[in-house]
């Protein structure tokens, strides 16, 4: 009840501000802030980028920051995004002839991955920030998960049957994604990829951006691995689910999960 009232209050404040500020002023301010942020992160090492994101809780709502040590973003906590994803991904994992070995790349705080653990055989979960991985090792020590510190753009990646990459690539530059594609070659039979897309179906894919906390949605773009400049060849691709939100203020676009059957 209190949370709902807070959301309504925030919404009212935003509407009040927008009512008295011309739209072009708001858009200019947003783009200028994005420019400054991207410039800052473009000069940072990838490990430092995600260290700052997690330590400053940049993906966490302001009113929730005191409740979490690490927070991987709204896509890991809001039921609108999580429940359908878990349902469809679990169904696919159960459909395989045996429990698969899984690698979870960019596992974050593991709140989502932990719910898929029971459907998998060996489970390796990796992220670039060492403090986050140490935290996960303690929090999920009873789940028999092999947590590792890995940079998915330059480190040797472990082999498995299935690879999860959930809302990870959208934060990376095109060069970083190209490196990722090279590293997953011949490593996985299936890639379960989740990315944030514009609502419209016709959009320019893969517009470049620096590694950082923002995503391509602000440029009306999204990561599509099968299109230039990545051109990932797949045997088959299937949309497992698309999720939206009516409860998050100013939420735009759709979070899409695809099953890519790799060569």
C-alpha positions in Angstrom: 0.0 0.0 0.0 2.7 2.4 1.0 4.8 1.5 -2.1 1.8 2.0 -4.4 1.2 5.5 -2.8 4.8 6.4 -3.3 4.6 5.4 -7.0 1.5 7.6 -7.4 3.2 10.5 -5.7 6.3 10.2 -7.9 4.1 10.1 -10.9 2.2 13.2 -9.9 5.5 15.1 -9.3 6.8 14.1 -12.7 3.5 15.1 -14.4 3.6 18.5 -12.6 7.2 19.2 -13.7 6.5 18.1 -17.3 3.4 20.3 -17.5 5.5 23.5 -17.0 8.6 22.6 -18.9 8.6 22.5 -22.7 9.1 19.0 -24.1 12.2 20.0 -26.0 13.8 21.2 -22.8 13.2 17.9 -21.1 14.6 15.9 -24.0 17.7 18.1 -24.2 18.3 17.6 -20.5 17.9 13.9 -20.8 20.3 13.7 -23.8 22.9 15.9 -22.2 22.9 13.8 -19.0 23.2 10.6 -21.2 26.1 12.2 -23.1 28.0 13.0 -19.9 27.4 9.5 -18.5 28.5 7.8 -21.6 31.6 9.9 -21.9 32.5 9.1 -18.3 32.1 5.3 -18.7 33.8 5.2 -22.1 37.1 6.1 -20.4 36.8 3.3 -17.8 37.9 -0.3 -17.8 35.0 -2.7 -18.1 35.6 -4.1 -14.6 35.5 -0.6 -13.2 32.3 0.1 -15.1 30.4 -2.7 -13.4 32.1 -2.1 -10.1 30.7 1.4 -10.0 27.3 0.3 -11.2 27.0 -2.2 -8.4 28.6 -0.2 -5.6 26.5 2.9 -6.4 23.4 0.7 -7.0 22.7 2.5 -10.2 20.0 0.1 -11.3 18.2 0.2 -8.0 15.2 2.4 -7.3 16.2 5.2 -4.9 13.7 4.1 -2.2 15.0 0.5 -2.3 18.7 1.1 -2.1 18.9 0.6 1.7 17.3 -2.9 1.3 20.0 -4.4 -1.0 23.7 -4.9 -0.9 23.7 -5.6 -4.7 20.9 -5.1 -7.2 20.8 -6.3 -10.8 18.0 -4.1 -12.0 14.2 -4.0 -12.3 14.2 -6.9 -14.8 15.3 -9.2 -12.0 12.7 -8.2 -9.5 9.4 -7.1 -11.0 7.0 -10.0 -11.5 5.9 -8.7 -14.9 9.4 -9.5 -16.2 10.4 -12.5 -14.1 7.4 -14.9 -13.9 6.9 -15.4 -17.6 10.6 -15.7 -18.2 10.9 -18.4 -15.5 7.9 -20.3 -16.8 9.1 -20.4 -20.4 12.8 -21.0 -19.6 12.0 -23.7 -17.1 9.7 -25.4 -19.6 12.5 -25.5 -22.2 15.0 -26.9 -19.8 12.6 -29.6 -18.7 12.0 -30.5 -22.4 15.6 -31.6 -22.9 16.4 -35.3 -22.7 18.5 -34.7 -19.5 19.3 -31.9 -17.2 21.7 -29.6 -19.0 25.0 -28.2 -17.9 24.5 -24.4 -17.8 26.6 -21.3 -17.9 25.0 -18.1 -16.7 27.1 -15.2 -18.1 26.5 -11.9 -16.3 24.7 -13.6 -13.5 24.4 -10.5 -11.5 22.9 -10.9 -8.0 21.6 -14.3 -9.1 18.0 -13.7 -7.9 16.7 -15.1 -11.2 19.3 -17.8 -11.8 18.7 -19.2 -8.4 15.1 -20.1 -9.4 16.3 -22.1 -12.5 19.0 -24.0 -10.6 16.8 -27.1 -9.9 16.3 -27.7 -13.7 20.0 -27.9 -14.4 22.9 -30.3 -13.8 26.2 -28.4 -13.4 25.6 -24.7 -13.1 28.4 -22.2 -13.6 27.4 -18.5 -12.8 29.9 -15.8 -13.8 30.1 -12.0 -13.5 32.9 -9.5 -13.8 32.7 -7.9 -10.3 34.6 -10.0 -7.7 32.7 -8.6 -4.6 29.4 -9.5 -6.2 30.6 -13.1 -6.9 31.9 -13.4 -3.3 28.5 -12.2 -2.1 26.7 -14.8 -4.2 28.9 -17.6 -3.0 27.8 -16.9 0.5 24.1 -16.2 -0.1 23.6 -19.2 -2.4 26.1 -21.6 -0.8 23.4 -24.3 -0.5 22.6 -24.4 -4.2 25.8 -26.1 -5.4 26.6 -23.3 -7.9 30.1 -22.8 -9.3 30.4 -19.0 -9.1 33.3 -17.5 -11.1 34.7 -14.0 -11.8 34.9 -13.7 -15.6 35.0 -11.0 -18.1 32.8 -12.3 -20.9 34.5 -10.1 -23.5 38.1 -11.4 -23.0 38.3 -14.4 -20.7 38.1 -18.1 -21.7 34.5 -19.2 -21.2 33.5 -22.6 -19.8 31.7 -25.1 -22.0 28.1 -26.1 -21.3 24.9 -27.2 -23.1 23.0 -24.0 -22.4 24.2 -20.4 -22.0 22.1 -17.7 -20.3 22.8 -14.1 -21.1 20.0 -12.1 -19.5 19.9 -8.3 -20.1 23.7 -8.3 -20.2 24.8 -7.5 -23.8 22.5 -4.4 -23.9 25.0 -2.7 -21.6 28.0 -3.4 -23.8 29.6 -1.7 -26.8 29.6 -3.3 -30.2 33.3 -4.2 -29.9 32.6 -5.9 -26.6 29.7 -7.9 -28.1 31.9 -8.9 -31.0 34.5 -10.3 -28.6 31.7 -12.1 -26.7 30.5 -13.8 -29.9 34.0 -15.0 -30.6 34.4 -16.5 -27.2 31.1 -18.4 -27.3 31.9 -20.1 -30.6 31.6 -23.9 -30.3 30.9 -23.6 -26.6 27.1 -23.9 -26.4 24.3 -25.7 -28.1 21.7 -23.1 -27.0 21.9 -19.5 -26.1 19.0 -18.1 -24.1 19.3 -14.4 -24.7 17.2 -11.6 -23.1 17.3 -8.0 -24.3 15.3 -4.8 -24.1 13.7 -3.9 -27.4 11.7 -0.8 -28.6 8.0 -1.4 -28.9 8.0 -0.8 -32.7 9.2 -3.7 -34.8 11.1 -1.5 -37.3 14.1 0.0 -35.6 17.8 0.4 -36.4 19.5 -2.6 -34.7 22.9 -2.5 -32.9 23.5 1.2 -32.8 26.8 1.5 -30.9 27.3 2.8 -27.4 30.0 2.7 -24.8 30.0 0.0 -22.1 27.9 1.3 -19.3 24.7 1.3 -17.3 22.4 2.6 -20.0 21.0 0.6 -22.9 20.3 1.2 -26.6 16.5 1.8 -26.0 17.2 5.5 -25.5 18.5 5.5 -29.1 15.4 3.5 -30.3 17.7 0.5 -30.9 18.5 -2.9 -29.4 21.0 -5.8 -29.7 20.2 -8.3 -32.4 23.0 -10.8 -32.7 21.9 -12.2 -36.1 22.2 -8.8 -37.8 25.2 -6.6 -38.7 27.7 -6.0 -37.4 27.5 -9.2 -35.5 26.0 -11.6 -38.0 25.8 -14.6 -35.6 24.8 -17.7 -37.6 22.1 -19.8 -35.9 20.3 -23.0 -36.8 17.1 -21.7 -35.4 15.7 -18.9 -33.3 12.6 -18.8 -31.3 11.0 -16.2 -29.1 10.4 -17.7 -25.7 8.5 -14.7 -24.2 8.0 -11.0 -24.4 7.2 -9.1 -21.2 6.1 -5.5 -20.5 5.2 -3.5 -17.4 2.1 -1.4 -16.6 3.3 -0.6 -13.1 6.7 1.0 -13.7 6.5 4.7 -14.4 7.7 5.7 -17.8 8.6 2.1 -18.7 9.0 1.8 -22.5 9.6 -1.1 -24.8 9.5 -4.9 -24.4 11.9 -7.3 -22.8 12.3 -10.2 -25.2 13.8 -13.6 -24.5 15.0 -15.6 -27.5 16.2 -19.2 -27.7 19.1 -19.4 -30.2 20.1 -22.8 -31.4 23.8 -22.3 -32.2 26.1 -24.1 -34.7 
